[in-house]
Amino acid sequence: MNVNITGRHITLNEHTRNHIEVALESFIKYQLDITTVNVIVSEIKNGVNVEFDMHIAHANPVVINQGDKDLDTAIDLAIERATKALRRLHDRVISHGHDSIKDLELAEV
């Protein structure tokens, strides 16, 4: 999984980067073959915005945008939303009785 963490108009300290990386490593448990994750943390007028752009092999990308006044709160909320989206995708693959997302795509066609 390729991970790219970018700060726009904001400097990200090592603690924040490590917090994001640890959360991204926990996404491996969903076994979805995540190829690339782009995390963009940007400063906006009323606080910060955190965007997770996750590219999954044989599936549509999962994009999460979360804004908040506090940086840590925005990151935690974005991680929760990303976890929920990946869990739903994983459950959809498992509940259909297929081995992988690629098999699910073939079944839908």
C-alpha positions as CSV (number, residue, x, y, z in Angstrom):
1,M,0.0,0.0,0.0
2,N,1.5,3.3,-1.1
3,V,0.8,6.1,1.4
4,N,1.1,9.8,0.6
5,I,0.4,12.3,3.4
6,T,0.3,16.0,2.4
7,G,-0.2,19.1,4.3
8,R,-1.5,22.2,2.4
9,H,-1.0,25.5,4.1
10,I,-0.4,23.6,7.4
11,T,2.6,21.9,8.8
12,L,2.1,18.3,10.0
13,N,4.3,17.3,13.0
14,E,5.6,13.7,13.4
15,H,3.0,12.8,15.9
16,T,0.2,13.6,13.5
17,R,1.8,11.7,10.6
18,N,2.4,8.7,12.8
19,H,-1.2,8.8,14.0
20,I,-2.5,8.7,10.4
21,E,0.0,6.0,9.4
22,V,-1.0,3.7,12.3
23,A,-4.7,4.1,11.4
24,L,-4.0,3.3,7.7
25,E,-2.1,0.2,8.7
26,S,-5.2,-1.0,10.6
27,F,-7.2,-0.9,7.3
28,I,-5.2,-4.0,6.2
29,K,-7.5,-6.2,8.3
30,Y,-10.3,-5.7,5.8
31,Q,-8.3,-7.6,3.1
32,L,-9.4,-5.3,0.2
33,D,-6.1,-4.9,-1.7
34,I,-5.8,-1.2,-1.1
35,T,-3.2,0.0,-3.6
36,T,-2.8,3.8,-2.8
37,V,-3.9,6.1,0.0
38,N,-3.6,9.8,-0.4
39,V,-4.2,11.9,2.7
40,I,-4.5,15.6,2.3
41,V,-4.7,17.8,5.3
42,S,-5.5,21.4,4.4
43,E,-6.3,24.6,6.3
44,I,-9.7,26.1,5.5
45,K,-11.4,29.2,6.7
46,N,-13.1,27.7,9.8
47,G,-10.5,25.1,10.7
48,V,-9.0,22.1,8.9
49,N,-10.1,19.7,6.2
50,V,-8.9,16.1,6.0
51,E,-9.4,14.1,2.8
52,F,-8.7,10.4,2.5
53,D,-8.5,9.1,-1.1
54,M,-8.2,5.3,-1.1
55,H,-7.8,3.4,-4.3
56,I,-8.8,-0.2,-4.1
57,A,-8.0,-2.8,-6.8
58,H,-11.1,-3.9,-8.8
59,A,-13.4,-1.4,-7.0
60,N,-14.3,2.3,-7.1
61,P,-12.1,4.6,-5.0
62,V,-13.3,5.5,-1.5
63,V,-13.1,9.3,-0.8
64,I,-13.7,10.7,2.6
65,N,-13.8,14.5,3.3
66,Q,-14.0,15.6,6.9
67,G,-13.7,19.2,8.2
68,D,-13.5,20.4,11.8
69,K,-12.1,23.3,13.9
70,D,-9.6,21.0,15.6
71,L,-7.0,19.0,13.6
72,D,-7.0,15.9,15.8
73,T,-10.8,15.7,15.8
74,A,-11.0,16.0,12.0
75,I,-8.4,13.3,11.6
76,D,-10.2,10.9,14.1
77,L,-13.6,11.5,12.4
78,A,-12.1,10.9,9.0
79,I,-10.6,7.7,10.2
80,E,-13.9,6.5,11.7
81,R,-15.7,7.3,8.4
82,A,-13.1,5.5,6.4
83,T,-13.2,2.5,8.7
84,K,-17.0,2.3,8.3
85,A,-16.8,2.6,4.5
86,L,-14.2,-0.1,4.2
87,R,-16.0,-2.4,6.6
88,R,-19.2,-2.0,4.5
89,L,-17.3,-2.8,1.4
90,H,-15.7,-5.9,3.0
91,D,-19.1,-7.1,4.3
92,R,-20.6,-6.7,0.9
93,V,-17.9,-8.8,-0.6
94,I,-18.2,-11.5,2.1
95,S,-22.0,-11.6,2.1
96,H,-22.1,-12.3,-1.6
97,G,-20.0,-15.4,-1.0
98,H,-17.3,-14.3,-3.4
99,D,-13.6,-14.8,-2.9
100,S,-12.5,-11.2,-4.0
101,I,-13.8,-7.9,-5.3
102,K,-12.8,-9.0,-8.8
103,D,-15.2,-11.9,-8.6
104,L,-17.9,-9.6,-7.3
105,E,-17.4,-7.3,-10.4
106,L,-17.7,-10.3,-12.7
107,A,-20.9,-11.4,-11.0
108,E,-22.5,-8.0,-11.4
109,V,-21.9,-7.9,-15.2
